[in-house]
Amino acid sequence: MHRKVEYAIVGPMTADQVLDKAAEIVASRYLRGDVFTYPQATKDYLLFKMGGYDREVFAVLLLDNQHRLIEYKELFFGTIDAASVYPREVIKLTLDHNAAAVIFAHNHPSGISEPSDADKRITQKLKDALALIDVRVLDHFVVGETCVSFAERGYL
């Protein structure tokens, strides 16, 4: 059962602020436990967090050994159709937070959630790099109008 939490709003909020607050609520209710208990909650969280961006953003969800969320971190920022991702920075972030597993997410500002070949290649490169330090890649989500999971598609 969820404890009742009340939110006070002081003044008007932008749509982005409302979505960010919605993502916080989803995270507090569902993502603090095992993220794969509620896979749809992970998708909802990412849609709220990244769905409205007008440029590509690559994020990492850092997880502990029980797959609980340590932190959501937007790491790389790009243009309307690309973002450069550097494995070294992902490894550094992962070690800094002592994460045991990660979930990747990035958005497609076009709204089309279909993973590209470049998305598949960088995911494999990151997976290989993180395997060297015993960190598991659990999934990679592409966020557009919907949210596509690499794990559900069998890409991982």
N, C-alpha and C positions, 0 to 999 in steps of 0.2 A: 504494500500500500504506500502511496506517495503522501508525504506530509504536505499539508496545505501551505503554500507560499503565496504571499500577496506582494504585488508590485505597485509601487507608486510612481506615477508619471508626473514630472514637473515640466509643464510646457509642451509645445508640439514636438513631434518626432518625425524624422524623415522616414521614408519607406525602408531605407537601408538600416536605420537604427531599429526599426520594428523587427526586421528579419534577423538582425544580429541578436536581439533579445530572444526571439523564437529559437534560434540555434542554441543559446545558453540554456533555455528551458528543456529542450530535447536532450542536451548533454547531461544536465543535472538529473533528469528522470531515468534515462536509459543507458547512457554511455559510460557512467561511472562503474557499472558492473561489467560483465562479460559482453563485449561489443557484438559478438555473434549470437547472443541471446535474442537480440532485436536487430537483425540486419536492415530492416526497413528504417529503423531509427537512425542508423548510420547514414543512409541515403538522404533521409529528411534533413538531418543535421547539415550535411554537405550542400544540399540544395539551398538551404537557408543561408549558409555561410558564403557560398561562392556563386550561386545562380545568377546574381545580378551584375557581376563584374563585366566591364566593357573591354578588358584586356585579359590575357591568359595569366593565371596565377597557379603556381605549383605549391601544394601544401603537404605536410607530413603530420600524421597523427602518431604520436609517440606513445607506445603502450608498455605496461609493465609485464612481468612474466605470467600474470593472470589475465592478460589482454584487457586491462583497464586503462582508460585514457589518462596519460600523464599530462600531455599538452598537445594542443593543436597549434601548428606553426606554419604560417605562410612564409615560404623560404625563397622562392624565385618569382619574379614579376617580368612579364614580357609585353608583347604587342597584341594586336587584335587576333593574331593567328599563330603565335609561337612564343615559347619561353625557354630560355637556355637553362638546363639542369646540370649541376655539377656534382658527381658522386662524392667527391672529397668533402663538400659542404654538408651533404646528407649524412655521411659517416661521422663527421665532427659533431653535428647536432645530436645524433643518436647517442654517441658516447657521452656528450655533455649531460644528457638527461638519463643516462644509464638505462636506456630503453632495451627491452628484450625482443620487441617486435614493432613493426611499423605498418601503417596503411598509408598509401599515397593517394592523393587526389589532385586533380587539376580541372580547370573549367575550359569549355569551348564557348567563347562569346557568341559564336554563330548560332548557338542553341542546339547544334547537332552533336549528340553524345557519342557517336560511333568512334571508337578508338582508331587512330591512324597507325600506319606501320612505324612511324617515328615514336609514337607513344609506346608501342610494344617493344621496340628496341631499347629505349631508355629504361623501361621497367625491367627488362632482363639484365641490363648492365648494372642497374642499382641492386637487383636481387643477388647477382653474382658478387658484387663488391661487399654487400652486407653479410653474405654468407661467410666471408673470410673472418668476420668478427662475431660470428654466431648470433646474428640478429635476423629473425624471420620476417619476410615480407608477406603479410597476410592477404593483402588485396591492393588494387589500384582502381580508383573510381574516376570516371570521366563525367563531369557535371555539365549539363546543357539544360534543355527543357526537361529532360529526365536525367536519371543517374544510371550509368552502366558500370557493372562490376566485372573486372578482369577475372576474378575467381569464379563467378557464376558462368562466365563464358568459356572457362577452361583455358585461359591464357596464362595462368600461373602454374 
